[in-house]
Amino acid sequence: MKFQKGNTIGKGRPKGSQNKVTREIKQGFEALLHNNVEKLQADLDALEPKDRLQALTNLSKYILPTLKQSEVSLDAQVNGVSDEVVGDILEGLKRSKK
C-alpha cells in the first residue's frame, strides 16, 4: 500500500536511517576487513609505491566524505591593494591547484 498524505498511524523510517539489509551488509563488510587487516597490509606493502598510492586513493573514496569543489572569486576593485599584489595572489592560487 502506498503511503498516503496525512497518515498519522505509521510515520515510516526516520530520514537518513538505513534499512536492515544495508546495515547488515555494512557490518559484514566491516568484519571482513577487520579480520583481514594484516593480509590487506601485506598486499599493499607488496605493491609498487605508485600502485599503493592509487589503491589507497581508491579505497579512501569509501571512507572519507567527498568534498564539494568550491570556487573563489576575487573582486578586482579591492581597496588599497595594487594590481601587482592581486596578480601575485592569483599566481599563488594557480600554483596551488597543480
N, C-alpha and C positions, 0 to 999 in steps of 0.2 A: 504494500500500500504506500502510496506516495505521501510525503509529508505535506500536511495542509496548513496554510497560514492561519494563525490563531489557535493552534493546538496547544493546550495547557497541560495535557497529561504527560506526554513524553517530550522532553526537550532535546533529545539526541545527545551525541557525544560533544563534549566541550570543544570549542575551536582550538585547533592546534594539537589536540591529543591524538596519539597513534592508536590504530586498531590493534587487536590482539595478535594477528598474524605478523604484522610489521615489527612489533615489539619482540616477538619470539624469534624472528629471523635475525634481528639485530643482536639479541642476546646470544644466539647460537654462533653467530659470526665472531662476536667478541670472545667467546670461549675458545673458538678455534684459533684465533690469533694469540690469545693468552697462553694456550697450551703449546704453541709453536714459535714462541719468540726467539729462542736460541737458533732454531733452524732458519728462520727468516733472517736473522742477523748474519748467520754463516753464509746464506745465499747472497745477501747484499755485499758482504766482505769479498766474495769471490768475483764480483763484477768489477769491470774497469771503472775508474773514477767518473768518467763521463756517463756511463750507463747507470752507475749507482745514483748519481745526482738526478738523472732522468726518472729512475724508478721512484726515488723519494718524492720528487716533484709530483709524479702521477698519483702516488698514494696520499699525498697531503691534500689533494682535492676532496678526499672523503673524510678528512679530519678537521681541517681548518675552514672557517667560513670564507666564502668567496667575497672579495672586496669589490665594491662598486667603483668603477672608474669615475674620477671627478675631474672637472675642468677648472683651470684657473684663468680668470680673465683679469687683465691689468688695464686700468684706465690710463690713457696716455696723459691726461691732464692732472697729474699728481702735483700738488703744491710744494714747491721748494726742492724738487728732485730734478736734476738735469737729465737731458736726453742720454748722456753718456752712462749715467748710473742705471737708468732704465734698460739701456742696451746690455750692460753687464749682467743685470738680473735675468734678462731673457736668455742670454748665452748660458748662464748657470743652469737655468731650467732645462734648456735643450740638452746640455751635457748630462744632467741627472736622469733624463729619460733613457739614455743609452744603456 
